[in-house]
Amino acid sequence: MEKNERLAINEIIEDLNKVHNNIGKETTKYYSNVLSDEEIEDAMNNIDGSKIKLAKIIEKLAELSNK
């Protein structure tokens, strides 16, 4: 595996960890507390942002696997 490919994979792993941690944080917050409507909306927006980031990570991984 080339150095650039290893760096790309490391970047993908870091991004996946960030997404995983964010979703975990938001779902824990949601399930462990009685949240206001605003807090629920904020949590859902954060999860939606994580879904978008996850889609981009998957695209990067697909590009890398096609090389």
PyMOL Python script that loads the backbone (N, CA, C, O; Angstrom):
from pymol import cmd

cmd.read_pdbstr("""\
ATOM      1  N   MET A   1       0.844  -1.171   0.000  1.00  0.00           N
ATOM      2  CA  MET A   1       0.000   0.000   0.000  1.00  0.00           C
ATOM      3  C   MET A   1       0.892   1.238   0.000  1.00  0.00           C
ATOM      4  O   MET A   1       1.859   1.315   0.758  1.00  0.00           O
ATOM      5  N   GLU A   2       0.566   2.186  -0.840  1.00  0.00           N
ATOM      6  CA  GLU A   2       1.361   3.406  -0.941  1.00  0.00           C
ATOM      7  C   GLU A   2       1.109   4.321   0.257  1.00  0.00           C
ATOM      8  O   GLU A   2       0.096   4.219   0.950  1.00  0.00           O
ATOM      9  N   LYS A   3       2.071   5.218   0.470  1.00  0.00           N
ATOM     10  CA  LYS A   3       1.980   6.140   1.596  1.00  0.00           C
ATOM     11  C   LYS A   3       0.711   6.992   1.507  1.00  0.00           C
ATOM     12  O   LYS A   3       0.030   7.197   2.512  1.00  0.00           O
ATOM     13  N   ASN A   4       0.388   7.493   0.300  1.00  0.00           N
ATOM     14  CA  ASN A   4      -0.810   8.324   0.140  1.00  0.00           C
ATOM     15  C   ASN A   4      -2.076   7.547   0.481  1.00  0.00           C
ATOM     16  O   ASN A   4      -3.007   8.097   1.071  1.00  0.00           O
ATOM     17  N   GLU A   5      -2.109   6.275   0.113  1.00  0.00           N
ATOM     18  CA  GLU A   5      -3.273   5.447   0.431  1.00  0.00           C
ATOM     19  C   GLU A   5      -3.390   5.237   1.937  1.00  0.00           C
ATOM     20  O   GLU A   5      -4.490   5.286   2.488  1.00  0.00           O
ATOM     21  N   ARG A   6      -2.268   5.006   2.600  1.00  0.00           N
ATOM     22  CA  ARG A   6      -2.296   4.842   4.062  1.00  0.00           C
ATOM     23  C   ARG A   6      -2.777   6.118   4.742  1.00  0.00           C
ATOM     24  O   ARG A   6      -3.562   6.067   5.690  1.00  0.00           O
ATOM     25  N   LEU A   7      -2.301   7.262   4.253  1.00  0.00           N
ATOM     26  CA  LEU A   7      -2.749   8.531   4.825  1.00  0.00           C
ATOM     27  C   LEU A   7      -4.240   8.737   4.606  1.00  0.00           C
ATOM     28  O   LEU A   7      -4.944   9.210   5.498  1.00  0.00           O
ATOM     29  N   ALA A   8      -4.720   8.381   3.419  1.00  0.00           N
ATOM     30  CA  ALA A   8      -6.147   8.512   3.129  1.00  0.00           C
ATOM     31  C   ALA A   8      -6.968   7.605   4.034  1.00  0.00           C
ATOM     32  O   ALA A   8      -8.016   8.012   4.537  1.00  0.00           O
ATOM     33  N   ILE A   9      -6.503   6.389   4.242  1.00  0.00           N
ATOM     34  CA  ILE A   9      -7.218   5.463   5.121  1.00  0.00           C
ATOM     35  C   ILE A   9      -7.208   5.972   6.557  1.00  0.00           C
ATOM     36  O   ILE A   9      -8.224   5.884   7.246  1.00  0.00           O
ATOM     37  N   ASN A  10      -6.085   6.500   7.017  1.00  0.00           N
ATOM     38  CA  ASN A  10      -6.018   7.060   8.370  1.00  0.00           C
ATOM     39  C   ASN A  10      -6.991   8.225   8.534  1.00  0.00           C
ATOM     40  O   ASN A  10      -7.633   8.362   9.575  1.00  0.00           O
ATOM     41  N   GLU A  11      -7.097   9.060   7.506  1.00  0.00           N
ATOM     42  CA  GLU A  11      -8.025  10.188   7.546  1.00  0.00           C
ATOM     43  C   GLU A  11      -9.471   9.682   7.616  1.00  0.00           C
ATOM     44  O   GLU A  11     -10.289  10.222   8.361  1.00  0.00           O
ATOM     45  N   ILE A  12      -9.771   8.657   6.843  1.00  0.00           N
ATOM     46  CA  ILE A  12     -11.119   8.080   6.865  1.00  0.00           C
ATOM     47  C   ILE A  12     -11.433   7.511   8.241  1.00  0.00           C
ATOM     48  O   ILE A  12     -12.535   7.698   8.757  1.00  0.00           O
ATOM     49  N   ILE A  13     -10.480   6.827   8.827  1.00  0.00           N
ATOM     50  CA  ILE A  13     -10.693   6.250  10.164  1.00  0.00           C
ATOM     51  C   ILE A  13     -10.942   7.347  11.187  1.00  0.00           C
ATOM     52  O   ILE A  13     -11.831   7.218  12.028  1.00  0.00           O
ATOM     53  N   GLU A  14     -10.170   8.421  11.127  1.00  0.00           N
ATOM     54  CA  GLU A  14     -10.379   9.545  12.045  1.00  0.00           C
ATOM     55  C   GLU A  14     -11.771  10.137  11.872  1.00  0.00           C
ATOM     56  O   GLU A  14     -12.465  10.414  12.850  1.00  0.00           O
ATOM     57  N   ASP A  15     -12.174  10.329  10.608  1.00  0.00           N
ATOM     58  CA  ASP A  15     -13.494  10.895  10.337  1.00  0.00           C
ATOM     59  C   ASP A  15     -14.605   9.972  10.833  1.00  0.00           C
ATOM     60  O   ASP A  15     -15.596  10.437  11.396  1.00  0.00           O
ATOM     61  N   LEU A  16     -14.443   8.676  10.626  1.00  0.00           N
ATOM     62  CA  LEU A  16     -15.445   7.721  11.108  1.00  0.00           C
ATOM     63  C   LEU A  16     -15.542   7.752  12.631  1.00  0.00           C
ATOM     64  O   LEU A  16     -16.639   7.675  13.184  1.00  0.00           O
ATOM     65  N   ASN A  17     -14.413   7.862  13.304  1.00  0.00           N
ATOM     66  CA  ASN A  17     -14.433   7.961  14.769  1.00  0.00           C
ATOM     67  C   ASN A  17     -15.155   9.218  15.236  1.00  0.00           C
ATOM     68  O   ASN A  17     -15.905   9.179  16.211  1.00  0.00           O
ATOM     69  N   LYS A  18     -14.932  10.331  14.545  1.00  0.00           N
ATOM     70  CA  LYS A  18     -15.618  11.577  14.899  1.00  0.00           C
ATOM     71  C   LYS A  18     -17.126  11.432  14.734  1.00  0.00           C
ATOM     72  O   LYS A  18     -17.896  11.847  15.600  1.00  0.00           O
ATOM     73  N   VAL A  19     -17.540  10.840  13.613  1.00  0.00           N
ATOM     74  CA  VAL A  19     -18.969  10.641  13.372  1.00  0.00           C
ATOM     75  C   VAL A  19     -19.558   9.721  14.437  1.00  0.00           C
ATOM     76  O   VAL A  19     -20.620  10.004  14.993  1.00  0.00           O
ATOM     77  N   HIS A  20     -18.876   8.638  14.714  1.00  0.00           N
ATOM     78  CA  HIS A  20     -19.348   7.682  15.724  1.00  0.00           C
ATOM     79  C   HIS A  20     -19.496   8.359  17.078  1.00  0.00           C
ATOM     80  O   HIS A  20     -20.512   8.188  17.751  1.00  0.00           O
ATOM     81  N   ASN A  21     -18.500   9.119  17.476  1.00  0.00           N
ATOM     82  CA  ASN A  21     -18.549   9.800  18.769  1.00  0.00           C
ATOM     83  C   ASN A  21     -19.676  10.826  18.830  1.00  0.00           C
ATOM     84  O   ASN A  21     -20.351  10.950  19.852  1.00  0.00           O
ATOM     85  N   ASN A  22     -19.880  11.559  17.739  1.00  0.00           N
ATOM     86  CA  ASN A  22     -20.929  12.578  17.709  1.00  0.00           C
ATOM     87  C   ASN A  22     -22.308  11.930  17.812  1.00  0.00           C
ATOM     88  O   ASN A  22     -23.158  12.390  18.575  1.00  0.00           O
ATOM     89  N   ILE A  23     -22.527  10.876  17.055  1.00  0.00           N
ATOM     90  CA  ILE A  23     -23.825  10.201  17.114  1.00  0.00           C
ATOM     91  C   ILE A  23     -24.046   9.607  18.505  1.00  0.00           C
ATOM     92  O   ILE A  23     -25.145   9.687  19.053  1.00  0.00           O
ATOM     93  N   GLY A  24     -23.007   9.017  19.064  1.00  0.00           N
ATOM     94  CA  GLY A  24     -23.121   8.465  20.410  1.00  0.00           C
ATOM     95  C   GLY A  24     -23.458   9.528  21.433  1.00  0.00           C
ATOM     96  O   GLY A  24     -24.300   9.314  22.305  1.00  0.00           O
ATOM     97  N   LYS A  25     -22.803  10.672  21.329  1.00  0.00           N
ATOM     98  CA  LYS A  25     -23.045  11.780  22.260  1.00  0.00           C
ATOM     99  C   LYS A  25     -24.489  12.279  22.147  1.00  0.00           C
ATOM    100  O   LYS A  25     -25.162  12.503  23.153  1.00  0.00           O
ATOM    101  N   GLU A  26     -24.946  12.446  20.916  1.00  0.00           N
ATOM    102  CA  GLU A  26     -26.289  12.981  20.713  1.00  0.00           C
ATOM    103  C   GLU A  26     -27.362  11.985  21.141  1.00  0.00           C
ATOM    104  O   GLU A  26     -28.360  12.378  21.745  1.00  0.00           O
ATOM    105  N   THR A  27     -27.175  10.721  20.842  1.00  0.00           N
ATOM    106  CA  THR A  27     -28.188   9.739  21.235  1.00  0.00           C
ATOM    107  C   THR A  27     -28.203   9.539  22.746  1.00  0.00           C
ATOM    108  O   THR A  27     -29.265   9.345  23.337  1.00  0.00           O
ATOM    109  N   THR A  28     -27.037   9.585  23.369  1.00  0.00           N
ATOM    110  CA  THR A  28     -26.984   9.477  24.827  1.00  0.00           C
ATOM    111  C   THR A  28     -27.713  10.652  25.464  1.00  0.00           C
ATOM    112  O   THR A  28     -28.477  10.480  26.413  1.00  0.00           O
ATOM    113  N   LYS A  29     -27.472  11.832  24.940  1.00  0.00           N
ATOM    114  CA  LYS A  29     -28.137  13.033  25.444  1.00  0.00           C
ATOM    115  C   LYS A  29     -29.653  12.892  25.289  1.00  0.00           C
ATOM    116  O   LYS A  29     -30.417  13.239  26.190  1.00  0.00           O
ATOM    117  N   TYR A  30     -30.067  12.385  24.147  1.00  0.00           N
ATOM    118  CA  TYR A  30     -31.493  12.246  23.861  1.00  0.00           C
ATOM    119  C   TYR A  30     -32.159  11.240  24.794  1.00  0.00           C
ATOM    120  O   TYR A  30     -33.239  11.503  25.323  1.00  0.00           O
ATOM    121  N   TYR A  31     -31.521  10.093  24.998  1.00  0.00           N
ATOM    122  CA  TYR A  31     -32.146   9.031  25.786  1.00  0.00           C
ATOM    123  C   TYR A  31     -31.987   9.204  27.294  1.00  0.00           C
ATOM    124  O   TYR A  31     -32.750   8.618  28.062  1.00  0.00           O
ATOM    125  N   SER A  32     -31.023   9.989  27.725  1.00  0.00           N
ATOM    126  CA  SER A  32     -30.779  10.084  29.161  1.00  0.00           C
ATOM    127  C   SER A  32     -31.452  11.282  29.817  1.00  0.00           C
ATOM    128  O   SER A  32     -31.407  11.420  31.039  1.00  0.00           O
ATOM    129  N   ASN A  33     -32.066  12.137  29.037  1.00  0.00           N
ATOM    130  CA  ASN A  33     -32.668  13.348  29.604  1.00  0.00           C
ATOM    131  C   ASN A  33     -34.042  13.601  28.994  1.00  0.00           C
ATOM    132  O   ASN A  33     -34.393  13.080  27.935  1.00  0.00           O
ATOM    133  N   VAL A  34     -34.790  14.412  29.702  1.00  0.00           N
ATOM    134  CA  VAL A  34     -36.015  14.949  29.126  1.00  0.00           C
ATOM    135  C   VAL A  34     -35.609  16.261  28.475  1.00  0.00           C
ATOM    136  O   VAL A  34     -35.251  17.222  29.155  1.00  0.00           O
ATOM    137  N   LEU A  35     -35.671  16.288  27.159  1.00  0.00           N
ATOM    138  CA  LEU A  35     -35.163  17.439  26.427  1.00  0.00           C
ATOM    139  C   LEU A  35     -36.294  18.349  25.974  1.00  0.00           C
ATOM    140  O   LEU A  35     -37.420  17.911  25.741  1.00  0.00           O
ATOM    141  N   SER A  36     -35.963  19.621  25.858  1.00  0.00           N
ATOM    142  CA  SER A  36     -36.917  20.568  25.300  1.00  0.00           C
ATOM    143  C   SER A  36     -36.978  20.357  23.788  1.00  0.00           C
ATOM    144  O   SER A  36     -36.139  19.660  23.217  1.00  0.00           O
ATOM    145  N   ASP A  37     -37.954  20.952  23.158  1.00  0.00           N
ATOM    146  CA  ASP A  37     -38.077  20.837  21.706  1.00  0.00           C
ATOM    147  C   ASP A  37     -36.830  21.377  21.007  1.00  0.00           C
ATOM    148  O   ASP A  37     -36.375  20.815  20.010  1.00  0.00           O
ATOM    149  N   GLU A  38     -36.285  22.466  21.536  1.00  0.00           N
ATOM    150  CA  GLU A  38     -35.079  23.064  20.941  1.00  0.00           C
ATOM    151  C   GLU A  38     -33.885  22.115  21.053  1.00  0.00           C
ATOM    152  O   GLU A  38     -33.110  21.974  20.106  1.00  0.00           O
ATOM    153  N   GLU A  39     -33.739  21.473  22.198  1.00  0.00           N
ATOM    154  CA  GLU A  39     -32.636  20.528  22.393  1.00  0.00           C
ATOM    155  C   GLU A  39     -32.773  19.315  21.479  1.00  0.00           C
ATOM    156  O   GLU A  39     -31.781  18.808  20.956  1.00  0.00           O
ATOM    157  N   ILE A  40     -34.004  18.854  21.291  1.00  0.00           N
ATOM    158  CA  ILE A  40     -34.233  17.732  20.372  1.00  0.00           C
ATOM    159  C   ILE A  40     -33.886  18.152  18.953  1.00  0.00           C
ATOM    160  O   ILE A  40     -33.258  17.393  18.215  1.00  0.00           O
ATOM    161  N   GLU A  41     -34.288  19.345  18.571  1.00  0.00           N
ATOM    162  CA  GLU A  41     -33.972  19.845  17.228  1.00  0.00           C
ATOM    163  C   GLU A  41     -32.461  19.966  17.030  1.00  0.00           C
ATOM    164  O   GLU A  41     -31.941  19.603  15.975  1.00  0.00           O
ATOM    165  N   ASP A  42     -31.757  20.474  18.041  1.00  0.00           N
ATOM    166  CA  ASP A  42     -30.300  20.574  17.954  1.00  0.00           C
ATOM    167  C   ASP A  42     -29.653  19.199  17.798  1.00  0.00           C
ATOM    168  O   ASP A  42     -28.743  19.016  16.989  1.00  0.00           O
ATOM    169  N   ALA A  43     -30.138  18.234  18.585  1.00  0.00           N
ATOM    170  CA  ALA A  43     -29.594  16.872  18.505  1.00  0.00           C
ATOM    171  C   ALA A  43     -29.840  16.288  17.116  1.00  0.00           C
ATOM    172  O   ALA A  43     -28.949  15.669  16.533  1.00  0.00           O
ATOM    173  N   MET A  44     -31.036  16.481  16.592  1.00  0.00           N
ATOM    174  CA  MET A  44     -31.358  15.939  15.265  1.00  0.00           C
ATOM    175  C   MET A  44     -30.509  16.618  14.189  1.00  0.00           C
ATOM    176  O   MET A  44     -30.064  15.958  13.250  1.00  0.00           O
ATOM    177  N   ASN A  45     -30.284  17.907  14.311  1.00  0.00           N
ATOM    178  CA  ASN A  45     -29.431  18.611  13.346  1.00  0.00           C
ATOM    179  C   ASN A  45     -28.004  18.078  13.394  1.00  0.00           C
ATOM    180  O   ASN A  45     -27.364  17.913  12.355  1.00  0.00           O
ATOM    181  N   ASN A  46     -27.505  17.809  14.597  1.00  0.00           N
ATOM    182  CA  ASN A  46     -26.159  17.250  14.726  1.00  0.00           C
ATOM    183  C   ASN A  46     -26.082  15.858  14.118  1.00  0.00           C
ATOM    184  O   ASN A  46     -25.100  15.515  13.460  1.00  0.00           O
ATOM    185  N   ILE A  47     -27.115  15.063  14.337  1.00  0.00           N
ATOM    186  CA  ILE A  47     -27.140  13.718  13.749  1.00  0.00           C
ATOM    187  C   ILE A  47     -27.245  13.807  12.233  1.00  0.00           C
ATOM    188  O   ILE A  47     -26.582  13.049  11.526  1.00  0.00           O
ATOM    189  N   ASP A  48     -28.067  14.719  11.721  1.00  0.00           N
ATOM    190  CA  ASP A  48     -28.167  14.906  10.268  1.00  0.00           C
ATOM    191  C   ASP A  48     -26.822  15.314   9.688  1.00  0.00           C
ATOM    192  O   ASP A  48     -26.431  14.830   8.626  1.00  0.00           O
ATOM    193  N   GLY A  49     -26.113  16.200  10.374  1.00  0.00           N
ATOM    194  CA  GLY A  49     -24.777  16.603   9.922  1.00  0.00           C
ATOM    195  C   GLY A  49     -23.826  15.422   9.905  1.00  0.00           C
ATOM    196  O   GLY A  49     -22.992  15.302   9.007  1.00  0.00           O
ATOM    197  N   SER A  50     -23.949  14.555  10.886  1.00  0.00           N
ATOM    198  CA  SER A  50     -23.100  13.356  10.930  1.00  0.00           C
ATOM    199  C   SER A  50     -23.433  12.417   9.778  1.00  0.00           C
ATOM    200  O   SER A  50     -22.539  11.787   9.213  1.00  0.00           O
ATOM    201  N   LYS A  51     -24.705  12.319   9.428  1.00  0.00           N
ATOM    202  CA  LYS A  51     -25.097  11.468   8.300  1.00  0.00           C
ATOM    203  C   LYS A  51     -24.497  11.988   6.998  1.00  0.00           C
ATOM    204  O   LYS A  51     -24.048  11.201   6.164  1.00  0.00           O
ATOM    205  N   ILE A  52     -24.487  13.290   6.823  1.00  0.00           N
ATOM    206  CA  ILE A  52     -23.895  13.891   5.616  1.00  0.00           C
ATOM    207  C   ILE A  52     -22.398  13.615   5.581  1.00  0.00           C
ATOM    208  O   ILE A  52     -21.850  13.234   4.547  1.00  0.00           O
ATOM    209  N   LYS A  53     -21.744  13.812   6.722  1.00  0.00           N
ATOM    210  CA  LYS A  53     -20.305  13.553   6.797  1.00  0.00           C
ATOM    211  C   LYS A  53     -20.020  12.082   6.525  1.00  0.00           C
ATOM    212  O   LYS A  53     -19.054  11.755   5.835  1.00  0.00           O
ATOM    213  N   LEU A  54     -20.844  11.200   7.056  1.00  0.00           N
ATOM    214  CA  LEU A  54     -20.670   9.774   6.840  1.00  0.00           C
ATOM    215  C   LEU A  54     -20.795   9.420   5.360  1.00  0.00           C
ATOM    216  O   LEU A  54     -20.041   8.588   4.856  1.00  0.00           O
ATOM    217  N   ALA A  55     -21.730  10.038   4.669  1.00  0.00           N
ATOM    218  CA  ALA A  55     -21.885   9.795   3.227  1.00  0.00           C
ATOM    219  C   ALA A  55     -20.627  10.215   2.473  1.00  0.00           C
ATOM    220  O   ALA A  55     -20.206   9.524   1.545  1.00  0.00           O
ATOM    221  N   LYS A  56     -20.026  11.331   2.855  1.00  0.00           N
ATOM    222  CA  LYS A  56     -18.794  11.796   2.211  1.00  0.00           C
ATOM    223  C   LYS A  56     -17.642  10.833   2.499  1.00  0.00           C
ATOM    224  O   LYS A  56     -16.818  10.569   1.625  1.00  0.00           O
ATOM    225  N   ILE A  57     -17.588  10.316   3.712  1.00  0.00           N
ATOM    226  CA  ILE A  57     -16.537   9.363   4.071  1.00  0.00           C
ATOM    227  C   ILE A  57     -16.685   8.098   3.230  1.00  0.00           C
ATOM    228  O   ILE A  57     -15.695   7.552   2.743  1.00  0.00           O
ATOM    229  N   ILE A  58     -17.904   7.642   3.065  1.00  0.00           N
ATOM    230  CA  ILE A  58     -18.151   6.445   2.265  1.00  0.00           C
ATOM    231  C   ILE A  58     -17.720   6.675   0.824  1.00  0.00           C
ATOM    232  O   ILE A  58     -17.149   5.781   0.199  1.00  0.00           O
ATOM    233  N   GLU A  59     -17.987   7.867   0.289  1.00  0.00           N
ATOM    234  CA  GLU A  59     -17.538   8.197  -1.069  1.00  0.00           C
ATOM    235  C   GLU A  59     -16.018   8.125  -1.177  1.00  0.00           C
ATOM    236  O   GLU A  59     -15.486   7.555  -2.131  1.00  0.00           O
ATOM    237  N   LYS A  60     -15.314   8.706  -0.193  1.00  0.00           N
ATOM    238  CA  LYS A  60     -13.845   8.665  -0.196  1.00  0.00           C
ATOM    239  C   LYS A  60     -13.340   7.231  -0.161  1.00  0.00           C
ATOM    240  O   LYS A  60     -12.409   6.866  -0.878  1.00  0.00           O
ATOM    241  N   LEU A  61     -13.968   6.430   0.681  1.00  0.00           N
ATOM    242  CA  LEU A  61     -13.563   5.034   0.809  1.00  0.00           C
ATOM    243  C   LEU A  61     -13.815   4.273  -0.487  1.00  0.00           C
ATOM    244  O   LEU A  61     -13.000   3.439  -0.883  1.00  0.00           O
ATOM    245  N   ALA A  62     -14.922   4.547  -1.144  1.00  0.00           N
ATOM    246  CA  ALA A  62     -15.219   3.900  -2.423  1.00  0.00           C
ATOM    247  C   ALA A  62     -14.205   4.295  -3.484  1.00  0.00           C
ATOM    248  O   ALA A  62     -13.748   3.449  -4.253  1.00  0.00           O
ATOM    249  N   GLU A  63     -13.851   5.570  -3.529  1.00  0.00           N
ATOM    250  CA  GLU A  63     -12.827   6.026  -4.483  1.00  0.00           C
ATOM    251  C   GLU A  63     -11.500   5.336  -4.228  1.00  0.00           C
ATOM    252  O   GLU A  63     -10.824   4.902  -5.161  1.00  0.00           O
ATOM    253  N   LEU A  64     -11.132   5.237  -2.962  1.00  0.00           N
ATOM    254  CA  LEU A  64      -9.866   4.607  -2.601  1.00  0.00           C
ATOM    255  C   LEU A  64      -9.879   3.129  -2.971  1.00  0.00           C
ATOM    256  O   LEU A  64      -8.866   2.600  -3.427  1.00  0.00           O
ATOM    257  N   SER A  65     -10.987   2.471  -2.784  1.00  0.00           N
ATOM    258  CA  SER A  65     -11.045   1.031  -3.092  1.00  0.00           C
ATOM    259  C   SER A  65     -11.038   0.771  -4.591  1.00  0.00           C
ATOM    260  O   SER A  65     -10.714  -0.335  -5.022  1.00  0.00           O
ATOM    261  N   ASN A  66     -11.390   1.774  -5.394  1.00  0.00           N
ATOM    262  CA  ASN A  66     -11.393   1.603  -6.844  1.00  0.00           C
ATOM    263  C   ASN A  66     -10.026   1.856  -7.476  1.00  0.00           C
ATOM    264  O   ASN A  66      -9.863   1.669  -8.682  1.00  0.00           O
ATOM    265  N   LYS A  67      -9.055   2.274  -6.691  1.00  0.00           N
ATOM    266  CA  LYS A  67      -7.724   2.562  -7.229  1.00  0.00           C
ATOM    267  C   LYS A  67      -6.954   1.283  -7.456  1.00  0.00           C
ATOM    268  O   LYS A  67      -5.809   1.323  -7.907  1.00  0.00           O
TER     269      LYS A  67
END
""", "prot")
cmd.dss("prot")
cmd.show_as("cartoon", "prot")
cmd.util.cbc("prot")
cmd.orient("prot")
